[in-house]
Amino acid sequence: MLKRSHYAGSLRAEDEGQRVTLCGWVHKTRDMGHLVFLDLRDREGIAQVVFPSEHPGLLEEAKKLRNEYVVAVRGLDYYTKTIFEIVTGESGQQNAVLGGGRYDDMMKDFGGPDICGTGFAMGVERLIALLDFKPEKRKFVYVIHVGEEAKKRAVVAAKELRAAGIEALVEFSARGFKSQFARANKLGSGWVLIIGEDEIRSGLYKFKDMATGEQRDVRPEGVVDLLRPHLEG
C-alpha cells in the first residue's frame, strides 16, 4: 500500500525530479485535448497533476474520485530551467501563494505539439485571506424627517445635495425620529440633516456632525455650502 510522502501544500521548487506520493481527493478536472489536468486537494492545499489524455478512460475515472485516494505522481519534473514560487512572510507550510515555471518538453512528451510555455497556479482563497481590506469610510448625509411636509422637503434637500456631488440618503418608510437616527448611526453616516415641524416653522434645519457630535442650525439653501469644507478636508 502506498503511503503519503508529501502534502499538496508542502511541495516546493526543491522537490523537482523527486517521485512523491499524495493522498487526497479530486477537486477539479479539465480536459485540454492532449492533456488532462487534475487538481488534487488535501488538508494542506492543492497540487496540479497532469496526464496524457490518451490514457483509456482517465477523465471519466478522475471525475468519479471524491473520497480519499492515494495517487503516485512525479513532483515538478515537467518544468525546465525556471521554477518560481511566491511565498508570504508568514511561517508554516501554507505560506505559498503562487507557483509555476517553464516547460519546454511537457507538451511534446504527452503527445502534443513541440512548443514550450510558462504557467503558474495561484491559491485564490489564500491570496484573499492575506489581503488587508480597509474600505474608505463613506461620506454621506442621512436626511431625517418627521411629517409629510418634512418628507417632501427632505426629498428636495437630498436632490440638491446629490446635484452638488454629495451622497444623500432619505428614509421613505414610516419611521420615527429615534428609529431614523439609529439607522443613520448604524449605516455610518458622516452627517445628519434633521427636518421636522419645528425646523419648517423656523426656516432652519438642524445639521449634526456624527463624528464630533457638534450640531448647528442651517438655512435650507446653505446646506451644500456648509458641507463643502468637510468633504474637501
N, C-alpha and C positions, 0 to 999 in steps of 0.2 A: 504494500500500500504506500502511495506517495505521501510525503509529509511536507507541509508548508515550509519553505526556506525564507520567504520574504513576505511582507505585506505590500499591497499595491502602493500605498503611500510612502513606503520606505525605499523604493527603488531610486537610485541616484546615478549620475553620469559615470561614476567609477565602477558601476556594475556592468559596463559594456563588455560583451563577449561571454559573460557568465551564463550558465544554464540555471534558471530559477524555477521554483515551483510556487504557484499562487493558488490560494483557495478562496473562492468567493462565489458570487452569483452574477449572471449576465445582466448588466444594466441597460445596454442598448446594442443593437446590431445594425450595420449599414453595408449594403451590397453595392460596391463601387465598380462592378463589372469584372475586372481582372482580380480584384482583391475584396475580401470580406473583412471589415473592421468590427471588432467585438470589444466592448468596454466591460471589463471585469471589475466589479466593485467588492471591496471588503471593508472592514471597520476603519481602515486607515486611509482609504481613498480609492481612486480608480486607475487601472492600468489598461492601456490600449493594446490589444493583441491583434496581429494581422495574419490572415491566412489566405492562400490562393483559392479563388472561387471554384477551381476545378475539383476540389475535394468533394466527393459524392455526398449530397445531402447535408453539407456543412451548415448552410444558413438555416435550413429547417430545424436541424438539431439544436443549433445555438438558440433559436427562438424559444425552444421548449425549456431551456435551463432557467430556473427561477430560485431553486434552493441551493444549499451549499454543495459545490462540486470542486474537486481537485483538478487543476489544469496545469500541465507542464508546458512552459514556454521558454524561448530564448530571450534573455533580457538585453534590450538596447543594441543588439549586434547588427541590426539592419542600417544603423547610422554609419556614415563615413566622414572622417576628418573633423567635423564640427558637431559638438553636442553642447547644448546650453541649458541652463536652468536658472530660474529666478526664484529666490527664496526671501523670506522676511527675516527681520532681525530677531524674531521670537525663537526660543529654544524649543526642542521637541522634534518628533518625527514629522509632524504635519505642518512644516514651515515652507514647503514648496508651493508656489503659486502657479508657475508656468514652466514647462519643459519641452524640449524638442531638439531638432538637429537637421543635418543634411544627409540625404540618402541618394547615392549615385547608382546603386545596383539593385535596389529593392524591387522596383517595378519590373525590371528585366528578369530577376530571379523568380518572380511569381507569375511569369508568363505575359507580362505587359510590354509596352514599348520601352526601348532603351533610352530613357530620359532620366535626368536627375531632378531633385526637388528639395525643398526645405519645408518642414512642417513643425507644428507645435500643438500642444494641448494645454488648456487652461482650466483651472478649477474655479468656475464662476462663483459657486457658493462660498468658497474660501476667500476669494477676492472681495466679495461683498461684505463678508464678516470683518475684513480688515479696514474697510472704509470708515472714516470718522465723519458721519453726517452732522453738519452744523447748519441747518437751514436758517437763512436770514429771517429775522422776525419781521412779519408783515406790518407795514404802517398803514392802518386804515381807520376810518371813523365809523363808529356804530351810532346810528341816529335813533334815539329813544323818543317815543311819542305816546301821549295819553289823550284819547279823544279823537273823534272823526276829523275835526278841523286840523288838529295837530298832525294827524296821519297824512293829510293832504300836503301840509307844509313840509313834513319830513321827506316826502317823495320829491318835492321841489328842491329842497336843500341837497338831497343826495344827487339829484340830476346836475345841479350846479357844481358840486364837488367833483363829480366824475368828468364833467366837461373841462375842469381845470386839471385833470390828470390825477385826482386824488381818489383812492378807492373808498367807497362808502357802502355800508350795509344798512338795510332798513328792515325792521320786523313787520311782516304783514299779517301774522296770526294775532288772535286776540289775547295778548299777554299783558299782565300788569306791569307797573313800573319796576318793582323789585325783580320780577322774572326777567325782564329785558336787560336790566343792569347785570344780573347774574350771568346771563348769556353772553353779554359783551365781554365780561371778565373771563369767562370760560374760553371764548374764541381768541382771546389775547389782543383785543383791540387796543390801538395806541391812544385813542381819544374817544370821548362820548359827547355827542351833541344832544341836549335834552330840550324837547319841545312839549309843553303841556299848556293847560288853560292859563296859568299864571304868566307863562312866557309869552303867550299870544296877546294877553291884555297889556303887558308892559312893553311889548315890542322888543324884548331882549331874550335871546336864547341862552341857555347855560352850556358852557364848554368846559369839560373836565379832562385833564391830562391823567391818564391811568397810571403812568409810571411814577409821577410825583405826587398825585392826589390833589394838585392845585386846581381850583375851579374859579371861573370868572364869567361875567356876562359879556355877550357879544351880540351886535345887531345882525340880522339875517344876511345883509349884504357884506358884512365884514368877516364872515366865517372863513372864506378862502384865504383872504389876506392874513388872517391870524394863524392859519396852518402853514403857510409857505415857509417861514423861518424854521419850523420844526422839521419839515421834510428836507430842506436843504442841508440842515445840520446832520 
